Amino acid sequence: MKNLLIEYISEHIELNEDEKNAIESLNIFHSIKKGEVLLKQGEISHKGYFVIKGCIRSYYIINGEEKSTAFYTELEGVTPHCVLNNKPSEYYLNCIEDSIILISNPEMEAEIFQKFPKFESLCRILSEKLLTKNQIDLDKFKISSPEQRYKNLLENRPDLVQRIPQHQLASFLGIKPQSLSRIKARMLVKKIK
């Protein structure tokens, strides 16, 4: 798992042996079971997560109903808002698959950044890419019909369709599970014709 992380980092910055050894020496990899909640609404956390293997889902509970907002899979990270603003979380994070996750905190990151300044540059680069991707995704979501949202998901994240339960996928798309079933059926009929 550490090699996978080093390979990922090496795609963005060059690592010397000291930096590779520093990564390997950190006790940051954790096995998390499917269904385990990493963060609950109302909690304050100082942990950031980076998925090595598996899937983390973020969701809100509104009027007793779960509303999925994001799925983080291999080589994707999430830093809950409460880490940055030190306020209680408004949402939940949980693993929807058995997962191997890198867990960090601001103190650990500050120590690494002090010893190896290029990691701070890496985090800035990755944050900028993520911010741009999130803005594009949000714009596409706002201007798309439910059927187009599903098509976009099939084009851009086909793995999610196989990995995520349909009710969570429907919630993520902003529709009811029955609507997602109808969309799939219409698309199948169009494909057959």
GICORDA-V980959 format. One record per run of one state. SS is the DSSP state (helix for helix, strand for strand, loop for the rest). FROM is the first residue (numbers start at 1). LEN is the number of residues. If there is no record, write none. Layout:
BEGIN
ss=SS from=FROM len=LEN
ss=SS from=FROM len=LEN
END
This chain:
BEGIN
ss=loop from=1 len=1
ss=helix from=2 len=9
ss=loop from=11 len=6
ss=helix from=17 len=9
ss=loop from=26 len=3
ss=strand from=29 len=4
ss=loop from=33 len=4
ss=strand from=37 len=3
ss=loop from=40 len=7
ss=strand from=47 len=7
ss=loop from=54 len=2
ss=strand from=56 len=7
ss=loop from=63 len=2
ss=strand from=65 len=8
ss=loop from=73 len=4
ss=strand from=77 len=3
ss=loop from=80 len=1
ss=helix from=81 len=5
ss=loop from=86 len=6
ss=strand from=92 len=4
ss=loop from=96 len=3
ss=strand from=99 len=7
ss=helix from=106 len=10
ss=loop from=116 len=2
ss=helix from=118 len=26
ss=loop from=144 len=2
ss=helix from=146 len=11
ss=loop from=157 len=1
ss=helix from=158 len=6
ss=loop from=164 len=2
ss=helix from=166 len=8
ss=loop from=174 len=3
ss=helix from=177 len=16
ss=loop from=193 len=1
END
